[in-house]
């Protein structure tokens, strides 16, 4: 159960096998049928091989439409992938956007889409493991991550660059995301997570609890996908 606007809302967690996800990753790496561009949110976007395609699920489209972009302010996106959300943030009125990704191919892909949409004066992209590439003084009005929600145990091998886009062993990445965010938020800044009903919400709540925070549901959207109905969640973390 979770709370939103004073109401109790039931959420569900659905399990997805790592083997199923790995098949999708293999296609993204070597699938000869993948194009070098795609259409999303009424815009054309470049797609580089070795970057998780933003159209394999509705996650990017849905979450890009849900994020409360701080218009006139600054946004940090962790795990930017193709750069759709970071570029959209600039197009929606953010004055400054920083995009981070651990996958160098994703950094190049985001850079291509920054150029494609003419937002280089407002968006920068950095190769970074979580917050490592940031300066200690960097502060943002909102920090967002469309997290790799598929839970696997510690020690699960991330055998390709794309594995870190969908697998978070032991939710260590999300633990680091929550723990390190405070140092890069402005006063009153918002810490946001995009996830889905495939995520382990109880585990995420436990991580937040240990960090002295609570997780609130801001919004959720159901989409009919190829094999099931997916429910995407936009969460916000608050200090207790």
C-alpha positions as CSV (number, residue, x, y, z in Angstrom):
1,X,0.0,0.0,0.0
2,X,1.1,3.6,-0.6
3,X,-0.3,7.0,0.1
4,X,-1.1,9.8,-2.2
5,X,-3.1,13.0,-1.4
6,X,-4.1,11.5,2.0
7,X,-5.6,8.5,0.3
8,X,-4.5,4.9,0.6
9,X,-3.8,3.4,-2.8
10,X,-3.0,-0.3,-3.4
11,X,-0.1,-1.0,-5.6
12,X,1.0,-4.3,-7.0
13,X,4.3,-5.9,-7.8
14,X,4.6,-8.3,-10.7
15,X,7.6,-10.6,-11.2
16,X,9.5,-10.7,-14.5
17,X,12.2,-13.3,-15.1
18,X,15.7,-12.1,-15.9
19,X,15.8,-14.5,-18.8
20,X,12.9,-12.7,-20.5
21,X,14.6,-9.4,-20.0
22,X,17.9,-10.7,-21.3
23,X,16.3,-11.7,-24.6
24,X,15.1,-8.1,-25.1
25,X,18.6,-6.8,-24.3
26,X,20.1,-9.2,-26.9
27,X,17.8,-7.9,-29.5
28,X,18.7,-4.3,-28.7
29,X,22.4,-5.2,-29.1
30,X,22.4,-7.1,-32.3
31,X,18.9,-6.9,-33.8
32,X,19.3,-6.1,-37.5
33,X,15.7,-4.9,-37.8
34,X,16.2,-1.9,-35.4
35,X,16.1,1.5,-37.2
36,X,18.5,4.3,-36.5
37,X,15.7,6.6,-35.4
38,X,12.2,6.5,-33.9
39,X,9.2,8.7,-33.3
40,X,8.1,9.5,-29.8
41,X,6.0,12.3,-28.3
42,X,5.5,13.8,-31.8
43,X,9.3,14.1,-32.3
44,X,12.0,12.2,-34.2
45,X,14.9,10.8,-32.2
46,X,18.2,9.2,-33.1
47,X,18.8,5.7,-31.8
48,X,22.3,4.2,-31.5
49,X,23.0,0.5,-31.4
50,X,23.8,-0.6,-27.9
51,X,21.4,1.8,-26.2
52,X,18.2,0.6,-24.8
53,X,15.5,1.6,-27.3
54,X,13.0,4.0,-25.8
55,X,10.1,2.4,-27.7
56,X,10.6,-1.2,-26.5
57,X,8.1,-0.3,-23.8
58,X,5.9,2.7,-23.1
59,X,8.1,3.7,-20.1
60,X,9.9,6.6,-21.6
61,X,6.8,8.0,-23.3
62,X,4.7,7.7,-20.2
63,X,7.2,9.0,-17.8
64,X,8.3,11.9,-20.0
65,X,4.7,13.0,-19.9
66,X,4.4,12.6,-16.1
67,X,7.6,14.2,-14.8
68,X,6.9,17.6,-13.2
69,X,9.6,19.6,-15.0
70,X,10.8,22.6,-13.1
71,X,10.1,25.2,-15.7
72,X,12.7,28.0,-15.5
73,X,14.7,25.8,-13.2
74,X,17.2,22.9,-13.3
75,X,16.8,19.2,-13.8
76,X,19.2,16.3,-13.3
77,X,18.4,13.0,-15.1
78,X,20.3,9.9,-14.0
79,X,20.4,7.1,-16.6
80,X,19.4,9.3,-19.6
81,X,19.6,6.5,-22.3
82,X,18.6,8.0,-25.6
83,X,18.1,11.4,-24.0
84,X,14.4,11.7,-24.6
85,X,13.4,12.9,-21.1
86,X,16.4,15.3,-20.8
87,X,15.7,16.9,-24.2
88,X,11.9,17.0,-23.5
89,X,12.7,18.8,-20.2
90,X,14.4,21.6,-22.1
91,X,11.7,21.8,-24.7
92,X,9.1,22.0,-21.8
93,X,10.9,25.0,-20.3
94,X,13.7,23.9,-18.0
95,X,16.5,26.5,-18.1
96,X,19.3,23.9,-17.3
97,X,19.4,20.2,-17.7
98,X,22.2,17.7,-16.9
99,X,21.9,14.2,-18.2
100,X,24.1,11.3,-16.8
101,X,24.6,7.8,-18.0
102,X,27.1,5.0,-17.2
103,X,26.9,3.7,-20.8
104,X,29.2,5.7,-23.1
105,X,27.0,4.7,-26.1
106,X,24.0,6.3,-24.3
107,X,26.0,9.5,-23.7
108,X,26.7,9.7,-27.4
109,X,23.1,9.0,-28.2
110,X,21.9,11.7,-25.9
111,X,24.4,14.1,-27.4
112,X,23.0,13.4,-30.8
113,X,19.5,14.1,-29.7
114,X,20.6,17.3,-27.9
115,X,22.0,18.5,-31.3
116,X,19.0,17.2,-33.3
117,X,16.6,19.2,-31.2
118,X,18.7,22.3,-30.8
119,X,18.9,22.4,-27.0
120,X,22.7,22.4,-26.6
121,X,22.5,25.8,-24.8
122,X,20.3,24.2,-22.1
123,X,21.3,20.5,-21.9
124,X,24.7,18.9,-21.2
125,X,25.4,15.2,-21.0
126,X,28.1,13.5,-18.9
127,X,29.5,10.0,-18.7
128,X,29.0,9.2,-15.0
129,X,28.4,6.4,-12.6
130,X,25.6,7.9,-10.6
131,X,26.7,11.3,-9.4
132,X,30.4,10.9,-9.8
133,X,30.9,13.3,-12.7
134,X,29.1,16.2,-11.0
135,X,30.9,19.0,-9.1
136,X,30.2,19.1,-5.4
137,X,28.5,22.5,-5.9
138,X,26.1,21.2,-8.6
139,X,22.5,21.6,-7.3
140,X,19.2,20.9,-9.1
141,X,15.5,21.8,-8.5
142,X,14.6,18.2,-9.5
143,X,16.5,14.9,-9.8
144,X,14.8,12.1,-11.8
145,X,15.7,8.5,-12.7
146,X,13.7,6.0,-14.6
147,X,15.2,3.2,-12.6
148,X,16.1,-0.3,-13.7
149,X,13.2,-1.8,-11.8
150,X,14.0,-5.5,-12.5
151,X,15.3,-6.9,-9.1
152,X,18.0,-9.5,-9.1
153,X,20.2,-10.6,-6.3
154,X,23.6,-9.2,-5.5
155,X,26.3,-10.7,-7.7
156,X,24.0,-11.0,-10.7
157,X,26.4,-10.5,-13.7
158,X,25.8,-7.3,-15.7
159,X,27.4,-8.8,-18.8
160,X,26.7,-5.9,-21.3
161,X,26.3,-2.2,-21.1
162,X,22.6,-2.6,-21.5
163,X,22.2,-4.8,-18.5
164,X,22.5,-1.8,-16.2
165,X,19.6,-0.2,-17.9
166,X,17.2,-2.9,-16.7
167,X,18.8,-4.8,-13.8
168,X,19.7,-3.3,-10.4
169,X,21.3,-6.1,-8.3
170,X,20.2,-5.8,-4.7
171,X,18.8,-2.4,-5.7
172,X,22.2,-1.1,-4.9
173,X,21.9,1.6,-7.6
174,X,18.7,2.9,-6.2
175,X,20.2,2.9,-2.7
176,X,23.1,5.1,-4.0
177,X,20.6,7.3,-5.9
178,X,18.7,8.0,-2.7
179,X,21.7,8.4,-0.5
180,X,23.6,10.8,-2.7
181,X,20.7,13.0,-3.9
182,X,20.6,15.3,-0.9
183,X,24.0,16.7,-1.8
184,X,22.8,17.8,-5.2
185,X,19.3,19.1,-4.5
186,X,18.4,22.8,-4.0
187,X,16.4,23.8,-0.9
188,X,13.0,22.5,-1.7
189,X,14.3,20.4,-4.6
190,X,12.4,17.3,-5.6
191,X,13.7,13.7,-5.7
192,X,11.7,11.6,-8.3
193,X,11.7,8.0,-9.4
194,X,10.1,6.4,-12.4
195,X,9.3,2.8,-12.1
196,X,6.6,0.2,-12.7
197,X,4.6,-2.6,-11.1
198,X,7.5,-4.9,-12.1
199,X,9.6,-3.2,-9.4
200,X,10.0,-4.4,-5.9
201,X,8.2,-1.6,-4.1
202,X,8.6,-3.1,-0.6
203,X,12.3,-3.2,-1.1
204,X,12.4,0.4,-2.3
205,X,10.3,1.5,0.7
206,X,12.8,-0.2,3.0
207,X,15.8,1.5,1.3
208,X,14.0,4.9,1.7
209,X,13.2,4.2,5.3
210,X,16.8,3.5,6.1
211,X,17.7,6.9,4.5
212,X,15.1,8.6,6.7
213,X,12.7,9.2,3.8
214,X,9.3,8.0,2.7
215,X,8.1,7.3,-0.8
216,X,4.8,8.8,-2.1
217,X,3.0,8.0,-5.3
218,X,2.6,11.1,-7.5
219,X,1.0,9.5,-10.4
220,X,0.4,6.1,-12.1
221,X,-0.6,5.2,-15.7
222,X,-1.6,1.8,-17.1
223,X,-0.7,1.0,-20.7
224,X,-1.6,-2.1,-22.7
225,X,1.6,-3.6,-24.0
226,X,2.5,-6.6,-26.2
227,X,2.2,-9.3,-23.5
228,X,0.5,-7.6,-20.5
229,X,-0.9,-4.5,-18.9
230,X,2.0,-2.4,-17.5
231,X,1.4,0.1,-14.7
232,X,4.0,2.9,-14.6
233,X,4.6,4.8,-11.4
234,X,6.0,8.2,-10.7
235,X,7.2,8.4,-7.1
236,X,8.6,11.2,-5.0
237,X,10.7,10.8,-1.9
238,X,10.4,13.1,1.1
239,X,12.3,13.5,4.3
240,X,10.4,12.2,7.2
